[in-house]
Amino acid sequence: MNAWSLLLAAVLASAAASDSSVDAELARAAGYLEAGEPARAVEVIRGVLPRRDTPAVRNLLGNALEAAGDLLGAAEEFRKAAHADASEEHLFDWGNNLLQLRAYPPATDVLAEAVKRFPRSARLHVALGIARYSRGQFEDAIRALCAAADLEPDDERPYLFLGEMYGVSTELAPEVTKRLARFVERQPGHALGHFFYAMSLWKGAAGGGLPPDVEAHLKKAIALDPRLAKAHFQLGVLYGDEGRYPEAIAALEEAVRLEPSMAQGHYRLGQAYRRTGRQDLAAKALEAFTRLQPP
């Protein structure tokens, strides 16, 4: 059963009294949504409202409007649904819609209240973490995402967001590293998991020497996904910092081959070429770096 069919089933189940003609219209709307015709679904659902104006139907209309690209119209329908019935689904859909609108302060308010009501909803914690991060509330964002990872340890979403945040909070860095360590243990075949864990270990070792696991996890990320340009780049940086310039050059050449617009890759490659006396290649790499700078 796909997402639209599940949503329809929830709408029909919420009806206080069955009306076969309304049920048929809602099923037709779900069919339009499944067929990628959300505008037609919106028209049908709006026609149903005079006969069945319930929070579930309002929420379905919000989903249809969102699919049709009318995010503002969807926000109003999600708001009505959540005010009439503050279920986990309605609050999540409203908060998620506000995130898409980049209305981060109201999204934070909605999602913070939702988490109070439904503290065991991992997706609410993830959404709240995104809202707080978008407002620069980095430590609160990390706490929300750590809570999500603890609630659903096999869901990759909170870990990937945490991975992107490995350098934003010195105080909570050990908490991020702990979750990423658990992620690669539970999902050893996840390339980004190994990459983010390596970077978290590296950032956490400032002034204390490079942990040996950093290189191992970067290599593992590349083995799992050879096209992961940023893993090649960071491996090249690591080699360069250790004076292993031939290895740095190989890694950085691969990084810029995979992602030619990576300015820092060209810069680091130019420095490595210069260190090995290859001045002509260094000049070309640094020229590429200069060319990629914003005007």
Secondary structure, DSSP 8 states (H G I E B T S, - for coil): --HHHHHHHHHHHH-SS--HHHHHHHHHHHHHHHTT-HHHHHHHHHHHTTT---HHHHHHHHHHHHHTT-HHHHHHHHHHHHHH---HHHHHHHHHHHHHTT-HHHHHHHHHHHHHH-TT-HHHHHHHHHHHHHTT-HHHHHHHHHHHHHHSTT-HHHHHHHHHTTTS-TTTHHHHHHHHHHHHHH-TT-HHHHHHHHHHHHHHTTTS---THHHHHHHHHHHH-TT-HHHHHHHHHHHHHTT-HHHHHHHHHHHHHH-TT-HHHHHHHHHHHHHTT-HHHHHHHHHHHHHTS--
